[in-house]
Amino acid sequence: MLTYDLSNKTGPLYVYLYQSLKKDISEGRILPGTKLPSKRTFADNLGVSTITIENAYGQLESEGYIQSKPRKGYYVVDIPNFSIKKGKVKSKNKKSSVKETEDLFDISSNRADADSFPFSVWSKLMREVLAEKPHQLMDNSEKTGVYELRAAIADHLYSYRGMDIDPDQIIVGAGTEYLYGILVNLLGRDKIFCVENPGYMKPKLIYESNNVRCVYANMDDKGINVREIKDKKADVIHICPTHHFPTGITMPVSRRYELLTWANEKKGRYIIEDDYDSEFRVNGVPISPFFNIDSSEKVIYMNTFSKSLAPTIRISYMILPEHLLKKYKKELGFYSCTVPTFEQYTLASFISKGYFEKHINRMRIYYGKKRKALIESIEKNIPFEKYEIIENDSGLHFNMKLDINMTDKKFKDFLRGRGINVMAVSDYYMDDTMKDHHIFIINYSSIDIEKLSEMIKMLRHPDSK
């Protein structure tokens, strides 16, 4: 059935319809001999009156493009010697003439290894949820997320991180970006938010897009600098104390108590603890979160399943102190949970039945082997005086300082030409004051171990052409 968009058209509808049909006939999209839809059928399909169709057909017939056959309908006329202007049709299978550059090795990406995702378990749990919870799936979840998921998260955090929390303190949302926006509304747009420098640019951009002032404080060897936080008159700080990105610093307990002291000096000050990849620690048990030493309800804890499971699982959560939870329910309780109920129940089952813990333990071993193989390959293929590995037992990246005679940007472009995509710590500074330390971020979560030697050999003589 022919169809045209007649919405928001100026002038008589029949004129626009007539012009559209004429164009399609002229360009060969409607071939000679084609029977046009009946006036009533065409009118019903387009949502217009039969008079509109009749007028359009009448104009086409008067100009000789179509003809009416009694009791049969309207047909497109075969015009002798008519030069048809063929319209340009885009081939769906045609490949772009521009060759896309594919990185042989992308060590800037922190995406999860697709082969490591527990697809069979996840699909089994999805089927179980469909069979066992048909009525719950058709209901809207609680505003803060389905209780089963929040209870499963609370149990996991208690056994794995030593966090004793009430499931009601947990707010589930589709990604941390959404939760950042919620926090702006909860804490107030009059607050000055402070982020780490260097650090992820996204939190700063999100806070600024929510019309709040966002400043930054530089890092030292213990984490974010407390003196600079005070100098910037910050009210809220957003930090990654367990495994800072990109430096890899783990904040010692002494600095954590300094920050708590700062937060307690004035009402309305808060610490947002972003614990995004804390599950993966190469040696020892996971580091206790900042949240555990807070006795004054100053720490807001945030985490996501994007790192531990897959980036496409857009399920994150935050834990609010009791007084902020009351304020949230009073002022923002109208917000609906942004994660589909189906996915919430599936993840709840994945956690409560022990699959998540097994997955984390398996991935710690898997990523540990990758890390070990990568470091061994570096040690084997690059002269020891040309590099320094800046180790940290947490997260899925480490930093490597290289002895090179070029800028960070030039070195990255050089490697890009060899098919290697890498980022430098200098890329994550909020300003231009700290550049070219020649420290590069090695994300190894998605690296192909079998091709490690090939990649490292490309780094062996970086100054050569």
Secondary structure in CASP SS format (residue, H / E / C, confidence):
PFRMAT SS
TARGET T0000
AUTHOR 0000-0000-0000
METHOD secondary structure of the structure
MODEL  1
M C 1.00
L C 1.00
T C 1.00
Y C 1.00
D C 1.00
L C 1.00
S C 1.00
N C 1.00
K C 1.00
T C 1.00
G C 1.00
P C 1.00
L H 1.00
Y H 1.00
V H 1.00
Y H 1.00
L H 1.00
Y H 1.00
Q H 1.00
S H 1.00
L H 1.00
K H 1.00
K H 1.00
D H 1.00
I H 1.00
S H 1.00
E C 1.00
G C 1.00
R C 1.00
I C 1.00
L C 1.00
P C 1.00
G C 1.00
T C 1.00
K E 1.00
L C 1.00
P C 1.00
S C 1.00
K H 1.00
R H 1.00
T H 1.00
F H 1.00
A H 1.00
D H 1.00
N H 1.00
L H 1.00
G C 1.00
V C 1.00
S C 1.00
T H 1.00
I H 1.00
T H 1.00
I H 1.00
E H 1.00
N H 1.00
A H 1.00
Y H 1.00
G H 1.00
Q H 1.00
L H 1.00
E H 1.00
S H 1.00
E C 1.00
G C 1.00
Y C 1.00
I E 1.00
Q E 1.00
S E 1.00
K E 1.00
P C 1.00
R C 1.00
K C 1.00
G E 1.00
Y E 1.00
Y E 1.00
V E 1.00
V C 1.00
D C 1.00
I C 1.00
P C 1.00
N C 1.00
F C 1.00
S C 1.00
I C 1.00
K C 1.00
K C 1.00
G C 1.00
K C 1.00
V C 1.00
K C 1.00
S C 1.00
K C 1.00
N C 1.00
K C 1.00
K C 1.00
S C 1.00
S C 1.00
V C 1.00
K C 1.00
E C 1.00
T C 1.00
E C 1.00
D C 1.00
L C 1.00
F E 1.00
D E 1.00
I C 1.00
S C 1.00
S C 1.00
N C 1.00
R C 1.00
A C 1.00
D C 1.00
A H 1.00
D H 1.00
S H 1.00
F C 1.00
P C 1.00
F H 1.00
S H 1.00
V H 1.00
W H 1.00
S H 1.00
K H 1.00
L H 1.00
M H 1.00
R H 1.00
E H 1.00
V H 1.00
L H 1.00
A H 1.00
E H 1.00
K C 1.00
P H 1.00
H H 1.00
Q H 1.00
L H 1.00
M C 1.00
D C 1.00
N C 1.00
S C 1.00
E C 1.00
K C 1.00
T C 1.00
G C 1.00
V C 1.00
Y H 1.00
E H 1.00
L H 1.00
R H 1.00
A H 1.00
A H 1.00
I H 1.00
A H 1.00
D H 1.00
H H 1.00
L H 1.00
Y H 1.00
S H 1.00
Y H 1.00
R H 1.00
G C 1.00
M C 1.00
D C 1.00
I C 1.00
D C 1.00
P H 1.00
D H 1.00
Q H 1.00
I E 1.00
I E 1.00
V E 1.00
G E 1.00
A C 1.00
G C 1.00
T H 1.00
E H 1.00
Y H 1.00
L H 1.00
Y H 1.00
G H 1.00
I H 1.00
L H 1.00
V H 1.00
N H 1.00
L H 1.00
L H 1.00
G C 1.00
R C 1.00
D C 1.00
K C 1.00
I E 1.00
F E 1.00
C E 1.00
V E 1.00
E E 1.00
N E 1.00
P C 1.00
G C 1.00
Y C 1.00
M C 1.00
K H 1.00
P H 1.00
K H 1.00
L H 1.00
I H 1.00
Y H 1.00
E H 1.00
S H 1.00
N C 1.00
N C 1.00
V C 1.00
R E 1.00
C E 1.00
V E 1.00
Y E 1.00
A E 1.00
N E 1.00
M E 1.00
D E 1.00
D C 1.00
K C 1.00
G E 1.00
I E 1.00
N C 1.00
V H 1.00
R H 1.00
E H 1.00
I H 1.00
K H 1.00
D H 1.00
K C 1.00
K C 1.00
A C 1.00
D C 1.00
V E 1.00
I E 1.00
H E 1.00
I E 1.00
C C 1.00
P C 1.00
T C 1.00
H C 1.00
H C 1.00
F C 1.00
P C 1.00
T C 1.00
G C 1.00
I C 1.00
T C 1.00
M C 1.00
P C 1.00
V H 1.00
S H 1.00
R H 1.00
R H 1.00
Y H 1.00
E H 1.00
L H 1.00
L H 1.00
T H 1.00
W H 1.00
A H 1.00
N H 1.00
E C 1.00
K C 1.00
K C 1.00
G C 1.00
R C 1.00
Y E 1.00
I E 1.00
I E 1.00
E E 1.00
D E 1.00
D C 1.00
Y C 1.00
D C 1.00
S C 1.00
E C 1.00
F C 1.00
R E 1.00
V C 1.00
N C 1.00
G C 1.00
V C 1.00
P C 1.00
I C 1.00
S C 1.00
P C 1.00
F H 1.00
F H 1.00
N H 1.00
I H 1.00
D C 1.00
S C 1.00
S C 1.00
E C 1.00
K C 1.00
V E 1.00
I E 1.00
Y E 1.00
M E 1.00
N E 1.00
T E 1.00
F C 1.00
S C 1.00
K C 1.00
S C 1.00
L C 1.00
A C 1.00
P C 1.00
T C 1.00
I C 1.00
R C 1.00
I C 1.00
S E 1.00
Y E 1.00
M E 1.00
I E 1.00
L C 1.00
P C 1.00
E H 1.00
H H 1.00
L H 1.00
L H 1.00
K H 1.00
K H 1.00
Y H 1.00
K H 1.00
K H 1.00
E H 1.00
L C 1.00
G C 1.00
F C 1.00
Y C 1.00
S C 1.00
C C 1.00
T C 1.00
V C 1.00
P C 1.00
T H 1.00
F H 1.00
E H 1.00
Q H 1.00
Y H 1.00
T H 1.00
L H 1.00
A H 1.00
S H 1.00
F H 1.00
I H 1.00
S H 1.00
K C 1.00
G C 1.00
Y H 1.00
F H 1.00
E H 1.00
K H 1.00
H H 1.00
I H 1.00
N H 1.00
R H 1.00
M H 1.00
R H 1.00
I H 1.00
Y H 1.00
Y H 1.00
G H 1.00
K H 1.00
K H 1.00
R H 1.00
K H 1.00
A H 1.00
L H 1.00
I H 1.00
E H 1.00
S H 1.00
I H 1.00
E H 1.00
K H 1.00
N H 1.00
I C 1.00
P C 1.00
F H 1.00
E H 1.00
K H 1.00
Y E 1.00
E E 1.00
I E 1.00
I E 1.00
E C 1.00
N C 1.00
D C 1.00
S E 1.00
G C 1.00
L C 1.00
H E 1.00
F E 1.00
N E 1.00
M E 1.00
K E 1.00
L E 1.00
D C 1.00
I C 1.00
N C 1.00
M C 1.00
T C 1.00
D H 1.00
K H 1.00
K H 1.00
F H 1.00
K H 1.00
D H 1.00
F H 1.00
L H 1.00
R H 1.00
G H 1.00
R C 1.00
G C 1.00
I E 1.00
N E 1.00
V C 1.00
M E 1.00
A E 1.00
V H 1.00
S H 1.00
D H 1.00
Y H 1.00
Y C 1.00
M C 1.00
D C 1.00
D C 1.00
T C 1.00
M C 1.00
K C 1.00
D C 1.00
H C 1.00
H C 1.00
I E 1.00
F E 1.00
I E 1.00
I E 1.00
N E 1.00
Y C 1.00
S C 1.00
S C 1.00
I C 1.00
D C 1.00
I H 1.00
E H 1.00
K H 1.00
L H 1.00
S H 1.00
E H 1.00
M H 1.00
I H 1.00
K H 1.00
M H 1.00
L H 1.00
R C 1.00
H C 1.00
P C 1.00
D C 1.00
S C 1.00
K C 1.00
END
